[in-house]
Amino acid sequence: GGANTGGTASISYGGTINTGAGGHVINIQDHSTGAVTFSGNLTHTGGSGSSIVLDDNSSNFTFSGSALNFNSGSSNAINITDQTGGSTIAFSGVLNIDTTTGTGVNLGGTNAANFNFTGGNMTIDATGSGGGFIATGGGTVNVTGSGNHIASMTGTALNISNTTIGASDVTFQDISANGAVNGIVLNNTGSSGGLIVTGTGSTDGSGGTIQSTTGRGASFINTSDVSLSNMNFTNAGTSDLDADNSGLSTGDNLATNAAIHLQTVTTVNLDNINISGGAEQGINGNTVANFTLSNSSISNVGNEADEDGIHFFNMSGASAITNTTITGSFDDNLNLQTQSGNLDLTITGSSATNSTQGSGYLFGIRGTTVANISLDGVSSTNNFSGGIVADAFDTATMNLRVNNSTSSGNNDQLSVSAGDSSSVDLEATGNTLSSVAAGDFVVISLLGSAFDTGYVFDARIHGNTISVADELAADGVFVFNAGGGVINAAITDNTITYAGGQRAIIVQQGQDGAATTRATITGNNIDLLLNGGNNADN
């Protein structure tokens, strides 16, 4: 069966069409007007030749047969190019597509049409180098219904580029790729709709596995409304794409590799995402608004300096990281740097552990940023550098809350600084903060930057449990106003167990400026120990 009609005739056919190797089920080109409808089942076997070919048409097409089964092997199963005139191509039946080196669905050329896949339970399996669902020719695409599936090998599973995702979104139950350059690519898809990968319930990997990609596992650029659930990214991003990965504080992270790359994206929801391995970053973000990561894990990412579990520049909006573990990153487990925008970030029930040469949670708030950051019920342990580190610069405003959290076995457990003409407000309460081994230094460090004069740093440290182990050269609480700005510090009602060789609480100022320091130290229960055992006499 097949057709190559051109012209303007309306076509409506309700019977079945079957074809074998080398043939086409449907082939229609240069059709300008007149609706075309195929309501019967369509079958293509034999492993070669495109199943459906539509080219240079401006009329509407509907494929509503309940079973659309295409085995096109080395050819594109559905190959639609140069559709114009605002036409609509609708597939409402259930698509079952198998290819090897061919692409399952290819929407290419230059399109100005609407592509709607509404049947649900669409299955695309590309077992060779073929792609899965590729829409790069423009127009608007919607994929709806449940149970939609893509699995590719060395071809990209999903690529929607320079094509608008419609208001009905593009929804898949699972997307997988093994050995491709990229698993998922979205680039310039507009703001009408987004990508949704659902998985099944809360089952790990039920949303698919992206593994062993040389480039980014999933790349999202100039897009919106990205929702991924129950996906695994295993050794995604195996190539070192960026020579040194430095410059995050100025936004120089656009070339780096990552399991998930987010660039100029609005509204991201990642739930039950498991990232393991990868040469550079776990999640890399640049100019991302409303970012949510929950119930996820990131482990053993990166192999050089400035390669982090989460590597972000200019996060903004209402953002959250919840019940997420990050461990074994080569540099920082989380590194967030900003230059502008308003950020409300909450991190709850999460942990950052065992970084090789960086910190657990690192924040650099710069420029004109206004950042409200809350850590509640988090754990940061055994990181090479700081546990929780937050620094403000320029004219930025940073309001930091650290509550009910644990930081132990890091270089500094909680380190906060104000520099330039920044404004910092810190409250830390209900935390357990411990320097426990050689290499651990200050438990709580509050710093006014040397030579700077315009900062104002208000800090309230109260109700915490603070400890320094036997004979460590570490202070319990160190307030150091090294520049010429203002620090107002209230250190109250803490329990401090101190067996180190320095000081339980120290307040110091005036190294490199005429600082103003106001310290209130009351109600603290300080137990000074000798050699980690007996109580000191005073």
LOFIMI-160861 format. One line per field, with one value per residue (C-alpha): residue in one letter; residue number from 1; y, x, z. Coordinates in pm, 1 decimal, padded with zeros to 6 digits. Last residue first. Layout:
code: (A,...)
pos: (NUM,...)
north: (Y,...)
east: (X,...)
up: (Z,...)
***
This chain:
code: (N,D,A,N,N,G,G,N,L,L,L,D,I,N,N,G,T,I,T,A,R,T,T,A,A,G,D,Q,G,Q,Q,V,I,I,A,R,Q,G,G,A,Y,T,I,T,N,D,T,I,A,A,N,I,V,G,G,G,A,N,F,V,F,V,G,D,A,A,L,E,D,A,V,S,I,T,N,G,H,I,R,A,D,F,V,Y,G,T,D,F,A,S,G,L,L,S,I,V,V,F,D,G,A,A,V,S,S,L,T,N,G,T,A,E,L,D,V,S,S,S,D,G,A,S,V,S,L,Q,D,N,N,G,S,S,T,S,N,N,V,R,L,N,M,T,A,T,D,F,A,D,A,V,I,G,G,S,F,N,N,T,S,S,V,G,D,L,S,I,N,A,V,T,T,G,R,I,G,F,L,Y,G,S,G,Q,T,S,N,T,A,S,S,G,T,I,T,L,D,L,N,G,S,Q,T,Q,L,N,L,N,D,D,F,S,G,T,I,T,T,N,T,I,A,S,A,G,S,M,N,F,F,H,I,G,D,E,D,A,E,N,G,V,N,S,I,S,S,N,S,L,T,F,N,A,V,T,N,G,N,I,G,Q,E,A,G,G,S,I,N,I,N,D,L,N,V,T,T,V,T,Q,L,H,I,A,A,N,T,A,L,N,D,G,T,S,L,G,S,N,D,A,D,L,D,S,T,G,A,N,T,F,N,M,N,S,L,S,V,D,S,T,N,I,F,S,A,G,R,G,T,T,S,Q,I,T,G,G,S,G,D,T,S,G,T,G,T,V,I,L,G,G,S,S,G,T,N,N,L,V,I,G,N,V,A,G,N,A,S,I,D,Q,F,T,V,D,S,A,G,I,T,T,N,S,I,N,L,A,T,G,T,M,S,A,I,H,N,G,S,G,T,V,N,V,T,G,G,G,T,A,I,F,G,G,G,S,G,T,A,D,I,T,M,N,G,G,T,F,N,F,N,A,A,N,T,G,G,L,N,V,G,T,G,T,T,T,D,I,N,L,V,G,S,F,A,I,T,S,G,G,T,Q,D,T,I,N,I,A,N,S,S,G,S,N,F,N,L,A,S,G,S,F,T,F,N,S,S,N,D,D,L,V,I,S,S,G,S,G,G,T,H,T,L,N,G,S,F,T,V,A,G,T,S,H,D,Q,I,N,I,V,H,G,G,A,G,T,N,I,T,G,G,Y,S,I,S,A,T,G,G,T,N,A,G,G)
pos: (538,537,536,535,534,533,532,531,530,529,528,527,526,525,524,523,522,521,520,519,518,517,516,515,514,513,512,511,510,509,508,507,506,505,504,503,502,501,500,499,498,497,496,495,494,493,492,491,490,489,488,487,486,485,484,483,482,481,480,479,478,477,476,475,474,473,472,471,470,469,468,467,466,465,464,463,462,461,460,459,458,457,456,455,454,453,452,451,450,449,448,447,446,445,444,443,442,441,440,439,438,437,436,435,434,433,432,431,430,429,428,427,426,425,424,423,422,421,420,419,418,417,416,415,414,413,412,411,410,409,408,407,406,405,404,403,402,401,400,399,398,397,396,395,394,393,392,391,390,389,388,387,386,385,384,383,382,381,380,379,378,377,376,375,374,373,372,371,370,369,368,367,366,365,364,363,362,361,360,359,358,357,356,355,354,353,352,351,350,349,348,347,346,345,344,343,342,341,340,339,338,337,336,335,334,333,332,331,330,329,328,327,326,325,324,323,322,321,320,319,318,317,316,315,314,313,312,311,310,309,308,307,306,305,304,303,302,301,300,299,298,297,296,295,294,293,292,291,290,289,288,287,286,285,284,283,282,281,280,279,278,277,276,275,274,273,272,271,270,269,268,267,266,265,264,263,262,261,260,259,258,257,256,255,254,253,252,251,250,249,248,247,246,245,244,243,242,241,240,239,238,237,236,235,234,233,232,231,230,229,228,227,226,225,224,223,222,221,220,219,218,217,216,215,214,213,212,211,210,209,208,207,206,205,204,203,202,201,200,199,198,197,196,195,194,193,192,191,190,189,188,187,186,185,184,183,182,181,180,179,178,177,176,175,174,173,172,171,170,169,168,167,166,165,164,163,162,161,160,159,158,157,156,155,154,153,152,151,150,149,148,147,146,145,144,143,142,141,140,139,138,137,136,135,134,133,132,131,130,129,128,127,126,125,124,123,122,121,120,119,118,117,116,115,114,113,112,111,110,109,108,107,106,105,104,103,102,101,100,99,98,97,96,95,94,93,92,91,90,89,88,87,86,85,84,83,82,81,80,79,78,77,76,75,74,73,72,71,70,69,68,67,66,65,64,63,62,61,60,59,58,57,56,55,54,53,52,51,50,49,48,47,46,45,44,43,42,41,40,39,38,37,36,35,34,33,32,31,30,29,28,27,26,25,24,23,22,21,20,19,18,17,16,15,14,13,12,11,10,9,8,7,6,5,4,3,2,1)
north: (02709.9,02392.0,02190.3,01887.3,01557.2,01364.2,01512.5,01596.5,01853.8,01956.6,02299.0,02273.6,02587.2,02634.6,02956.8,03193.9,03513.8,03644.3,03966.4,04099.8,04437.0,04484.1,04803.1,04776.9,05032.8,04831.6,04559.9,04364.0,04548.7,04278.2,03966.6,03776.7,03429.3,03154.9,02805.3,02898.9,02718.6,02381.4,02174.8,01995.8,02211.7,02102.1,02400.6,02412.1,02727.1,02967.3,03280.0,03405.5,03735.1,03892.3,04239.3,04278.3,04610.9,04695.8,04801.9,04476.1,04181.1,04140.0,03793.5,03607.6,03257.4,03007.5,02676.1,02741.1,02469.9,02350.1,02009.3,01891.6,01654.7,01714.5,02041.5,02049.3,02273.8,02198.0,02489.9,02692.5,03026.5,03183.5,03508.8,03695.4,04042.7,04131.1,04479.0,04530.5,04864.0,04870.0,04599.3,04572.4,04225.2,04054.9,04034.9,03674.3,03455.0,03109.1,02832.5,02501.1,02628.7,02374.1,02009.0,01876.7,01641.4,01501.6,01584.7,01940.8,01923.7,02116.9,01992.2,02252.4,02381.9,02740.8,02931.9,03271.9,03476.5,03815.1,03937.6,04268.6,04321.1,04630.0,04453.1,04136.2,03933.0,03583.2,03264.2,02941.1,02652.0,02324.6,02441.4,02181.4,01911.3,01627.2,01738.1,01947.2,01851.5,02046.3,02161.4,02512.0,02706.6,03023.1,03257.5,03598.1,03713.5,04058.2,04139.0,04474.9,04328.1,04000.4,03742.8,03412.1,03095.7,02774.4,02472.1,02178.4,02335.9,02164.4,01793.7,01687.6,01442.9,01550.9,01786.9,01690.9,01878.8,01917.3,02273.4,02479.2,02806.9,03049.7,03387.8,03545.5,03900.3,03917.7,04252.6,04126.7,03824.8,03536.8,03255.1,02946.3,02619.4,02311.9,02008.6,02161.0,02064.8,01831.5,01474.5,01543.4,01292.1,01405.6,01636.5,01547.3,01634.3,01658.1,02018.0,02270.7,02582.9,02840.9,03175.9,03354.0,03702.8,03796.4,03879.7,03753.8,03406.6,03108.2,02770.6,02486.8,02164.3,01850.6,02059.5,01912.0,01546.5,01466.3,01170.4,01223.9,01415.6,01291.1,01443.8,01457.4,01803.4,02064.6,02367.6,02671.2,02963.6,03209.8,03223.6,03010.5,03225.9,02986.1,02623.7,02317.8,02034.7,01726.5,01925.5,01947.5,02259.6,02066.8,01731.6,01386.1,01456.8,01286.0,01009.2,01020.2,01221.1,01100.5,01204.1,01235.6,01594.8,01853.6,02170.1,02465.1,02771.7,02982.1,02867.2,03101.8,02850.3,02499.3,02190.5,01878.3,01599.4,01783.3,01666.6,01312.8,01121.5,00882.7,00822.8,01025.4,00896.5,01114.9,01050.4,01382.0,01658.7,01955.6,02243.2,02569.3,02821.7,02723.8,02944.4,02663.3,02332.1,02042.6,01700.9,01427.3,01702.1,01828.4,02181.8,02439.1,02676.9,02697.8,03039.4,03222.3,03472.6,03281.8,02956.2,03069.0,02740.6,02426.4,02358.3,02227.1,02194.6,01901.5,01622.3,01322.2,01066.1,01267.6,01013.1,00752.3,00630.9,00872.0,00700.0,00836.9,00813.0,01151.4,01427.1,01748.4,02029.6,02325.5,02562.6,02579.9,02786.1,02500.9,02159.2,01889.7,01537.5,01289.2,01550.9,01428.5,01091.1,00914.8,00602.9,00579.4,00741.0,00511.2,00526.8,00669.7,00337.6,00377.6,00385.4,00316.1,00608.7,00557.7,00454.6,00678.4,01019.4,01197.5,01535.1,01774.9,02125.9,02353.9,02700.6,02853.1,02794.0,02486.6,02650.7,02345.5,02018.0,01728.1,01387.2,01096.5,01274.9,01140.2,00798.6,00498.9,00370.9,00572.3,00549.6,00747.8,00640.4,00723.4,00993.3,01325.4,01614.4,01905.3,01984.4,02353.9,02278.2,02215.3,02453.6,02339.6,02484.7,02159.7,01858.6,01563.4,01244.7,00909.3,01028.8,00744.5,00508.0,00274.4,00400.3,00336.4,00551.1,00482.5,00636.1,00464.8,00741.6,00988.6,01302.0,01406.7,01759.6,01918.0,02265.5,02375.8,02369.3,02121.2,01964.4,01702.1,01370.7,01086.3,00779.8,00809.8,00536.8,00404.8,00052.0,-00091.9,00193.8,00107.5,00347.5,00251.7,00478.7,00366.1,00686.0,00769.1,01146.0,01224.5,01574.8,01752.9,02109.0,02265.5,02528.2,02291.2,02332.0,01999.6,01752.0,01572.7,01229.9,00962.0,00626.7,00715.2,00461.8,00275.4,-00011.0,00063.7,-00059.0,00148.0,00062.9,00355.1,00337.6,00539.4,00910.4,01032.0,01384.9,01601.7,01952.0,02224.3,02573.1,02627.6,02418.5,02067.3,02061.5,01712.8,01411.4,01077.2,00821.4,00495.3,00647.3,00385.9,00129.6,-00098.0,00022.4,-00193.0,00001.6,-00101.5,00146.4,-00025.0,00155.8,00334.2,00707.1,00856.6,01208.3,01445.7,01813.1,01986.2,02195.0,01926.6,01943.0,01587.9,01310.5,00965.9,00692.8,00350.3,00450.3,00178.1,-00114.6,-00366.4,-00611.2,-00520.9,-00220.4,-00230.9,00024.2,-00029.3,00163.7,00525.5,00690.1,01049.1,01317.1,01656.3,01855.5,02117.6,02144.0,01791.4,01816.9,01469.8,01164.7,00830.0,00591.7,00229.9,00264.5,-00013.8,-00142.4,-00442.4,-00520.1,-00340.3,-00365.8,-00124.8,-00182.4,-00021.6,00304.6,00538.9,00906.5,01128.4,01483.1,01581.7,01893.2,01793.4,01560.4,01196.4,00974.8,00688.9,00362.6,00000.0)
east: (03887.3,04005.9,03973.7,03748.3,03924.3,03928.3,03998.9,04352.9,04222.0,03863.0,03698.4,03319.5,03143.8,02771.4,02683.9,02433.9,02584.0,02821.4,02704.2,02956.1,02960.7,03241.1,03312.1,03619.9,03890.0,04072.2,04323.9,04379.4,04122.8,03911.8,03908.4,03644.1,03739.4,03522.3,03634.8,03997.0,04306.7,04455.3,04140.3,03936.8,03624.3,03266.6,03048.0,02674.7,02526.3,02294.2,02414.9,02665.3,02523.3,02737.8,02710.9,02986.5,03043.4,03292.6,03655.9,03833.7,03949.1,03637.2,03719.6,03458.6,03588.2,03363.6,03511.2,03869.1,04090.3,04444.8,04309.9,04429.0,04137.1,03824.3,03637.6,03263.7,02965.4,02602.5,02389.6,02123.7,02235.1,02452.5,02295.3,02491.8,02456.0,02719.5,02730.8,02983.9,03117.8,03481.7,03677.1,04050.8,04015.3,03677.8,03454.4,03456.1,03234.3,03389.6,03208.9,03389.3,03733.4,03989.8,03958.3,04277.5,04345.0,04013.8,03681.1,03572.0,03204.4,02884.6,02546.9,02286.1,01982.6,02037.3,02231.9,02099.0,02293.9,02219.8,02470.6,02479.1,02749.7,02958.9,03290.0,03299.3,03088.1,03185.4,03025.7,03202.6,03021.4,03206.9,03550.3,03793.6,03526.5,03485.4,03142.4,02845.7,02500.8,02176.9,01884.1,01901.2,02122.6,01950.1,02126.6,02009.6,02254.9,02233.9,02478.0,02651.5,02992.0,03054.9,02887.7,03042.8,02868.1,03045.9,02875.3,03110.5,03433.0,03725.8,03803.0,03448.3,03395.3,03043.6,02768.0,02424.8,02100.6,01800.6,01730.8,01940.5,01776.4,01905.4,01750.2,01954.6,01933.3,02189.6,02333.4,02683.7,02782.1,02659.2,02915.4,02761.6,02940.2,02771.8,02992.0,03326.4,03607.9,03902.2,03770.9,03416.4,03315.7,02965.6,02677.5,02343.5,01975.4,01670.2,01606.6,01767.6,01557.7,01648.1,01472.8,01675.8,01639.1,01851.6,02215.3,02574.2,02533.5,02751.1,02625.2,02872.4,02727.4,02935.0,03242.4,03549.3,03584.1,03229.5,03216.0,02867.3,02547.8,02233.5,01890.9,01593.9,01494.5,01669.3,01449.1,01404.9,01162.4,01316.5,01679.0,01986.2,02257.5,02548.4,02532.9,02758.2,02583.6,02799.0,03107.2,03402.1,03596.1,03925.5,03950.9,03786.8,03416.8,03110.7,03128.9,02767.3,02449.4,02129.8,01765.3,01451.4,01402.2,01554.8,01355.6,01472.6,01250.4,01465.6,01782.6,02049.8,02334.6,02307.6,02527.6,02397.9,02651.7,02953.4,03279.4,03379.6,03065.0,02988.2,02653.2,02334.6,02009.3,01702.8,01411.1,01245.8,01379.0,01146.1,01276.7,01088.9,01246.8,01558.4,01837.8,02093.6,02037.7,02280.6,02208.9,02476.1,02727.0,02995.0,03125.3,03107.2,02854.5,03022.7,03184.5,02910.7,03134.1,03153.9,03186.4,03518.9,03707.3,03601.1,03962.4,03971.0,03596.3,03459.7,03612.7,03430.6,03228.1,02907.4,02660.2,02842.2,02502.1,02208.5,01904.5,01550.8,01258.4,01109.9,01203.8,01002.7,01125.9,00890.8,01091.9,01344.9,01638.6,01888.6,01819.8,02084.3,02036.5,02322.9,02567.9,02838.8,03012.9,02698.5,02766.0,02417.8,02076.4,01838.6,01460.2,01170.6,01134.8,01495.5,01417.6,01050.9,00861.6,00532.6,00616.0,00837.9,00694.8,00913.1,00756.9,00900.2,00765.6,00487.0,00415.8,00754.3,00953.5,01150.7,01485.9,01699.4,01589.8,01832.3,01802.6,02049.0,02350.3,02657.9,02495.2,02633.1,02312.3,01991.1,01668.3,01344.3,01052.9,00688.6,00696.3,00513.3,00565.0,00352.7,-00015.4,00072.5,00294.9,00667.0,00800.2,01070.7,01418.5,01538.4,01348.8,01586.1,01483.6,01666.5,01991.0,02149.6,02406.7,02149.3,01795.0,01492.4,01180.6,00851.8,00504.1,00296.5,00046.0,-00115.0,00023.4,00295.6,00263.1,00482.9,00477.9,00649.4,01020.9,01243.8,01435.1,01196.3,01373.5,01202.2,01426.6,01754.4,01923.1,02267.8,02150.9,01862.0,01616.8,01301.2,01007.9,00689.9,00386.5,00157.9,-00044.5,-00259.9,-00213.8,00081.1,00013.1,00235.4,00132.2,00278.0,00523.2,00805.2,01144.4,01319.9,01273.6,01016.6,01179.9,01005.1,01178.2,01512.1,01693.4,02007.7,01818.7,01447.7,01135.5,00818.5,00490.1,00250.7,-00091.2,-00348.2,-00414.8,-00140.8,-00224.9,-00054.9,-00198.6,-00148.2,-00025.6,00046.1,00361.5,00503.2,00862.8,00955.6,00786.8,00968.5,00795.0,00991.2,01323.5,01518.0,01776.5,01521.7,01174.0,00961.3,00635.0,00320.9,00032.3,-00248.4,-00572.5,-00593.2,-00628.8,-00370.2,-00489.6,-00330.3,-00410.3,-00294.8,00018.6,00246.7,00614.5,00694.0,00508.4,00666.7,00527.0,00690.1,01033.1,01213.4,01392.0,01331.3,01090.0,00760.7,00528.5,00176.8,-00106.3,-00440.9,-00735.7,-00839.9,-00623.5,-00736.8,-00616.7,-00785.4,-00794.5,-00539.3,-00175.4,-00043.0,00314.3,00409.5,00228.6,00394.5,00206.4,00292.0,00622.8,00820.6,01173.1,01083.2,00714.6,00381.3,00046.6,-00246.1,-00570.0,-00892.7,-01049.2,-00936.7,-01019.8,-00842.4,-00938.5,-00789.9,-00576.2,-00275.8,00005.4,-00092.5,00193.5,00011.2,00093.1,00000.0)
up: (08499.6,08671.5,08354.1,08351.3,08304.9,07976.1,07635.3,07730.9,07979.2,07915.8,07911.7,07949.2,07829.7,07896.4,07714.7,07874.1,07739.9,07472.6,07307.6,07058.0,06885.5,06636.2,06444.6,06228.4,06164.3,05900.3,05820.5,06142.2,06350.0,06507.8,06723.1,06916.5,07045.6,07191.5,07301.4,07246.7,07113.1,07210.3,07187.3,07452.5,07434.7,07496.4,07413.8,07487.9,07336.9,07516.5,07341.4,07086.8,06958.8,06687.7,06533.7,06277.3,06103.1,05831.0,05842.5,05767.7,05977.6,06188.7,06321.0,06525.3,06598.6,06778.1,06892.8,06795.5,06650.0,06701.6,06806.8,07149.0,07216.9,07012.3,06964.5,07035.5,06972.4,07057.7,06940.1,07122.1,06985.8,06719.8,06602.5,06337.6,06182.9,05922.4,05767.8,05488.5,05366.7,05476.5,05293.3,05364.6,05521.2,05494.0,05799.6,05914.7,06130.6,06175.6,06363.1,06431.7,06344.7,06228.9,06135.2,05978.2,06267.5,06390.9,06556.4,06489.8,06579.6,06509.3,06630.9,06533.0,06719.4,06609.2,06347.6,06236.7,05988.2,05830.7,05575.0,05386.8,05129.2,05079.2,05006.5,05214.9,05454.4,05565.7,05692.7,05791.5,05957.5,06021.1,05916.1,05774.8,05787.0,06034.9,06151.3,06043.7,06168.7,06123.0,06333.9,06186.3,05950.7,05829.5,05589.1,05466.0,05200.2,05041.2,04763.7,04727.0,04631.0,04813.7,05039.5,05146.4,05267.7,05370.8,05528.6,05587.3,05475.9,05302.9,05261.7,05345.0,05627.9,05715.1,05605.5,05738.9,05680.2,05909.3,05805.2,05566.5,05464.8,05203.9,05128.1,04851.4,04715.4,04437.1,04330.2,04259.4,04461.1,04678.7,04688.8,04849.4,04928.2,05080.7,05148.6,05065.9,04833.6,04780.2,04777.6,04895.2,05160.6,05248.7,05159.5,05318.6,05284.3,05507.7,05405.7,05172.8,05114.6,04851.9,04799.7,04532.6,04386.3,04088.0,04027.8,04048.0,04197.1,04285.1,04408.1,04469.3,04609.8,04668.9,04617.8,04446.9,04347.8,04449.8,04687.8,04823.6,04756.4,04929.5,04865.9,05100.0,04974.7,04761.9,04701.5,04478.8,04475.5,04231.5,04130.0,04059.4,03912.1,03855.8,03966.6,04000.6,04189.8,04246.7,04164.0,03928.1,04015.4,04051.3,03875.9,03863.1,03867.4,04019.3,04276.4,04392.3,04340.3,04507.5,04489.4,04699.7,04583.4,04351.8,04278.5,04068.9,04032.8,03800.4,03625.0,03493.3,03456.3,03597.0,03598.9,03772.8,03826.7,03690.5,03525.8,03424.5,03515.5,03798.9,03966.8,03934.1,04083.3,04027.5,04261.0,04176.8,03953.0,03901.2,03690.6,03642.4,03404.6,03211.6,03083.1,03085.3,03264.9,03208.9,03363.7,03370.1,03312.9,03076.7,03094.3,02815.7,02972.7,03312.5,03297.7,03486.7,03664.2,03992.8,03798.5,03653.2,03671.8,03489.5,03377.4,03020.5,02973.3,02769.9,02977.5,02831.2,03030.2,03053.8,03191.1,03396.8,03520.1,03511.0,03663.0,03635.1,03876.4,03791.0,03546.1,03510.9,03287.3,03266.8,03050.9,02767.5,02656.9,02696.3,02852.6,02806.4,02942.0,02964.5,02853.9,02621.0,02605.3,02718.5,02923.7,03071.1,03061.7,03247.3,03229.6,03430.1,03613.3,03723.3,04093.2,04165.6,04318.0,04134.6,03780.1,03570.6,03497.9,03243.5,03166.2,02908.7,02877.0,02762.4,02625.2,02708.2,02392.0,02284.7,02214.9,02293.9,02453.9,02424.6,02593.8,02588.8,02450.0,02268.1,02281.3,02470.5,02628.4,02610.4,02807.7,02830.1,03047.4,03110.4,02849.5,02829.4,02587.2,02700.6,02631.2,02596.7,02301.1,02290.6,02030.0,01789.9,01759.8,01916.5,02048.3,02075.1,02254.9,02257.2,02103.6,01906.4,02053.4,02211.4,02219.1,02438.6,02424.2,02604.9,02631.3,02901.4,02958.6,02720.0,02561.6,02318.9,02183.4,01913.8,01763.8,01443.6,01387.8,01208.7,01495.9,01631.7,01696.2,01884.0,01914.2,01731.6,01532.7,01612.6,01683.4,01886.0,01843.9,02041.1,02028.0,02211.0,02225.7,02507.9,02466.1,02164.0,02168.1,01941.0,01808.5,01557.3,01474.0,01160.7,01047.9,00960.2,00798.5,00743.9,01022.9,01235.4,01264.9,01469.6,01520.3,01369.2,01152.1,01247.7,01411.9,01421.4,01599.6,01640.1,01815.2,01790.5,01955.5,01761.3,01793.2,01558.2,01446.5,01186.3,01202.0,00940.5,01019.9,00651.6,00633.4,00668.5,00547.0,00664.8,00823.1,00844.9,01062.6,01069.9,00970.0,00777.1,00890.2,01052.4,00956.1,01182.5,01214.3,01399.0,01413.1,01602.1,01696.4,01363.9,01408.8,01173.8,01093.6,00843.3,00781.0,00462.1,00400.1,00258.2,00167.8,00272.1,00453.2,00455.6,00679.7,00714.0,00594.2,00404.6,00564.4,00844.5,00685.2,00842.1,00820.2,00960.5,00962.8,01133.6,00994.3,01042.5,00777.6,00727.7,00484.6,00490.2,00168.4,00082.1,-00033.4,-00083.9,-00208.2,-00084.8,00047.1,00116.1,00345.7,00426.5,00252.2,00087.2,00118.0,00329.7,00368.2,00354.4,00524.9,00508.9,00696.1,00587.5,00694.3,00418.3,00389.3,00139.2,00047.1,-00285.3,-00317.9,-00526.6,-00433.8,-00454.1,-00355.4,-00191.9,-00027.5,00000.0)
***
